[in-house]
């Protein structure tokens, strides 16, 4: 089962989440501040991190809790391990703006949920972020506003490729959808093959077909400064926003 890192400075909150997850056979590690979480992340293999956005930098500064610390930690974790799933929690319904920088960076495998959500919702989010989904609780922020801002901040040339690829995603087969979602979430060929019980060569062939169907086969020649995997990641994000 996946290994999950819980990051929350409230031991009571961590205890409840830990027991819930351990009952479902997850391996659970815990941290009460940003520094401790980072120390664990650089020494232990992780699959998902569940992070309160309001955490202290260190245990010595636990009374100086800052909203940006959880977001900063998520960014650091994603930079280190792009395929790591991240579930962010907020106790307030108006903090969705903190997510925008992570989305604009093209990160996949991120969920943003309101604290106090049903346990099954958390469980679904954990599985979804491992598959590369971007999940935003509509109670936390306006999804359409995030989508509009996402497109508006794209480079004009990049936006053309992203919009085209997003429009063509409907042409993919169910198997190609599963592979494209994981490529967009920064999983490599071998890890995708393991997750989907496929041969690496089969995954490679599917990836080539995906890029062809999305009109990205000639991207290296037509726009060498752009990367296919980045365009795919952003196209997938736009596609998911448009479905909601």
N, C-alpha and C positions, 0 to 999 in steps of 0.2 A: 504493500500500500504506500501511497505518497507520504513524504515527510513534510510536515507543516510547521512553520515558524509563527508563533503568536506574539505580537508586539503590542503591549498595552501596559500602561503604568499602574493600572488598577488590578491588584491580585485577585479580587473577587470576580472581575470580568474574565480574567484568564482562566481561573479555576473552572468556571462554568463551561467555557468553550473547550478547554482541554478535556474535561470529562465527556462532553458530547462527542468530540472527535475520536477520543480513544475508544469509546464504546463501539465506534464504527471501524476500528482496527487501524486508524491512522497513527503514524509515529508523530509525536508532538514535541517541539522544542519551544522554550519561552524566553522572552526578553521584556524588561520593563522600561527600557529606554533605547534611544537611537544607537548609542555606542555599543551596548551589549548586543543588540540585534546585528550590527555590522560585524562584530567579532565572531558571532555564530555563523553568519553567512559566508565568511571567508575561510571557515574551517570545516563546515559541515555541508554535505550535499543536500539541497533543498528542492522541493517541487513547487511549493506554494508558500507565500507569506501573507498572513492576515494582519493588517496594520491599522491601528487607530491613528487618525491624522493628527491628533493632539497628544504628543508625547514629549517628555523632556529629552535633552541631549544626552545627559548622563544621570546616574542615580543621585549625584551631588546637587544637580539642578532640578530635582523632581518637582519643586514648587514653582519652577519657571517653565511651565508647559506651553509650547508654541504650536499653533496649527500647522505651520509650514514644515515642521520636523518630520511628520509622517510622510508627506509628499516628497521631501528631500531624500528620505530613506528609500522610498519606492524608486526614485530616479536612480540612486546609487546601485540598488539591487538589480535594476533592469540593465544598467550599463555593464555591470559585471556578468550577469547571466540573462541575456535577452529572453530566453525561453521560460524563465521563472514566472509562474502565475502570481498575480498580486490581487488581493482583495482588500480594499480600503474601506474603513468604517468612519462615519461621521455621526455625531450625536445631534447635529443640526441639519435642518432641511434646506439651508441656503448656502452650502459650502461647495457646491459643484464646480465653481470656477477654478478651484485648486487643481482639478483634474485636467484642465485644458492644456497645460504645458506638456503633460505626459502624452496626451493624445496627439498634440501637434508634433511631438518628437517621433511619432510613428510607432510608439510602443503598442504591442498587442498583449492579450492575456491579462486584462485589467478589469476588475469589477469595482464599482463604487456603490456601497450600500449604506442605508440608514441603520444606526445601532438600534437594536431591539427588533430587528426583522425575525421572521420565523426561522427556526433552525434548519428546516428543509430548504429555505431560500439560500442560506449560507452554504449548505451542502451542494446545492446546484451551482452556485457561483464558483466553488472550489473546483468542481469538475469542468465547468465552462472555461475558466481562465487557463486551465492546463491545456485545453484544446485551442487556445488562442482567441477566445471571444472577448469582446469589449462590452461589458454590461454596466449600464448606468441606471440606477434606481430613479424612476421619474419623480419620486418624492424628494429627491436630493437636488436635482437640477433640471432645467428645461433641455430635453434632448435635442430638439430642433434647433435651439439657439447654439448649442455646442456644435452641431453639424454645420450650421451656417458659418460659424466662426472658423471651423476647421477648413472649409473650402476657401474662405476669404483669405486665409493666411498662407495658402499654397502659392508657390511661384507660378506665374501664368502658364509657362510651358509645361511645368510639372502637372498643373491642374488639368490640362488637356488630356494627358496620358492617364491620369488617375480617373477622370470621369469616363473616359472610353473603356478602360478596363473594368470599372464598376458596372457599366451598362452591359458588358459582355459576360459577366459572371453567371448570369442565368443560363448560359449555354453549357455550363459544365455538368458533367454527370455526377451522381451522388458520390462516387469514389473520388473523382477529381475535386469535388467540394471539400471532402475530408482532408485531402492532401494539401490543397491550396490554403485551407484554414491554418494548417500546421506550419506550412512554409511561411505564411504571413506572421506567425507567432515566433519565428526565428528558430524553429526546430530544424536540425540538419537531416540529410537523407537517411543516415543510419538510424537516428532516433525515430523518424517517421516510420521507417520500415519495421522497427521493433514494436511501436505502438499499434500499427495496423496489421501486423503479422504478414508483411509482404517482403519480397526480395528487394534489396537496394536498387537493383537495375530496374525493377518494375516501377519503383518510386521515381527514379530518374526519368523514365519514359513518360510517366504521367506528368511530371513537372514540365517537360518540354512541350507536351500537348497543351497544358494549361496556358503557358506563355503564348503559344500559337493562337489559341482560341481568344485570348484577351488582347490580341494585337500587339504583343510585346516582343515578338521574335526578333524584330530588327531594331529594337531600342538601342542596342550597343552601337550600331552604325549611325542611326538618325539622331540620337541624343546621348553621346558617350559619357556625359557628365551625370546622367541619371542611372540608377540601378534598378534592375527588374524587381528584385525582392522588395525594395522600398516602395516602388509603385504598386506592387501587389498588396503589400501591407496596408497602404493608405486607401487603395481601391476597396479592399475588403471592409475597412472601417467605414467608408462612405456608404457602401452597400448595406451594412448592418444598420447604420443610422436611417437610411431611406426606408428600410423595412418597418421601422417602428412608427 
